[in-house]
Amino acid sequence: MFGSNLVVSKKWAEDHKLSAASTYKEKLAALKGANIAITAAGGANDQLVRYLSLQAGLNADRDLAMITIPETAAMLTAFSAGRVDGLSVSSPTSNSAVRDFGGFTLFNLATGDIPEM
């Protein structure tokens, strides 16, 4: 099982009319134009965002921005300050983004949000 999740701010989710009831396709479509923090270019988080982009029919290098922030504490700071729309990271950092910084879990791989993974 792939261990990363994708969390976005609640504001971003609301602006894109996403909720817990949103479909997989609706969540994928909303990725266009997003600024997503990843821990390393070419790493697992990068690969997850690229995979989701392909599923959405997007080009990750053109249709959204992946911002490399290697330290998870710095990633959470950028997220809480609104400098990134979301982050691709594993637990417990993804849980902290939701619990402590008002995040919305867009894709939780541990619960099967992405059937292929």
C-alpha positions in Angstrom: 0.0 0.0 0.0 1.2 3.5 -0.9 1.7 5.5 2.3 1.1 9.1 1.3 -2.0 11.2 1.4 -3.1 14.4 -0.3 -4.5 17.1 2.0 -5.7 20.5 0.9 -6.9 23.5 2.9 -10.6 23.6 3.7 -10.9 27.0 2.0 -9.4 25.5 -1.2 -11.8 22.5 -1.0 -14.8 24.9 -0.5 -13.6 27.2 -3.4 -13.6 24.0 -5.6 -17.0 22.8 -4.2 -15.5 19.7 -2.7 -16.8 17.8 0.2 -16.5 14.3 1.7 -19.3 13.3 -0.7 -17.3 14.4 -3.8 -16.5 11.7 -6.3 -13.0 10.6 -7.2 -13.4 12.3 -10.6 -14.6 15.6 -9.1 -11.5 15.6 -6.7 -9.2 14.8 -9.6 -10.6 17.6 -11.8 -10.1 20.1 -9.0 -6.3 19.6 -9.1 -5.9 21.9 -12.1 -4.1 25.0 -11.0 -3.3 23.7 -7.5 -0.1 24.4 -5.6 0.9 21.2 -3.9 3.9 20.8 -1.5 6.0 17.7 -1.9 9.0 16.5 0.0 11.3 15.7 -2.9 11.3 15.9 -6.7 11.1 12.4 -8.0 10.1 11.0 -4.6 7.0 9.1 -3.6 5.0 12.3 -3.0 6.0 13.6 -6.4 5.0 10.3 -8.0 1.6 10.4 -6.3 0.8 13.9 -7.5 1.9 13.0 -11.0 -0.2 9.8 -11.0 -3.3 11.7 -9.9 -2.6 14.4 -12.5 -2.5 11.7 -15.2 -5.7 10.2 -13.9 -7.3 13.7 -14.2 -6.0 14.1 -17.8 -3.6 16.8 -16.6 0.1 17.5 -17.2 1.7 17.8 -13.7 4.4 20.1 -15.2 2.0 22.4 -16.8 -1.4 22.2 -15.1 -0.4 22.5 -11.5 2.6 23.4 -9.4 4.6 21.1 -7.2 6.6 22.9 -4.6 9.5 21.0 -3.0 9.7 21.5 0.8 11.9 18.8 2.2 11.1 19.3 5.9 7.6 18.4 7.0 7.6 21.2 9.7 8.3 23.8 7.0 5.7 22.2 4.8 3.1 22.6 7.5 4.1 26.2 8.1 3.7 26.9 4.3 0.3 25.1 4.4 -1.0 27.0 7.5 0.1 30.3 6.0 -1.7 29.6 2.7 1.5 29.6 0.7 0.5 26.2 -0.8 -3.0 24.8 -1.4 -2.2 21.4 -0.3 0.5 18.9 0.6 1.3 15.3 -0.4 2.8 13.6 2.6 2.3 10.5 4.8 0.9 10.3 8.3 1.3 11.7 10.9 2.1 14.9 9.0 -1.1 14.6 6.9 -3.1 14.0 10.0 -1.6 17.1 11.6 -2.5 19.2 8.6 -6.1 18.2 9.1 -6.3 18.3 12.9 -4.1 21.3 13.6 -4.2 23.4 10.5 -7.8 23.0 9.1 -6.9 20.7 6.3 -9.3 18.6 4.2 -8.2 15.1 3.2 -8.6 15.0 -0.6 -7.1 11.5 -1.0 -6.5 9.1 1.9 -4.7 6.1 0.5 -4.9 4.1 3.7 -8.7 4.1 3.4 -8.7 3.1 -0.3 -9.5 6.5 -1.9 -7.4 5.5 -4.9 -8.6 2.0 -5.9 -5.5 1.2 -7.9 -3.2 1.8 -4.9 
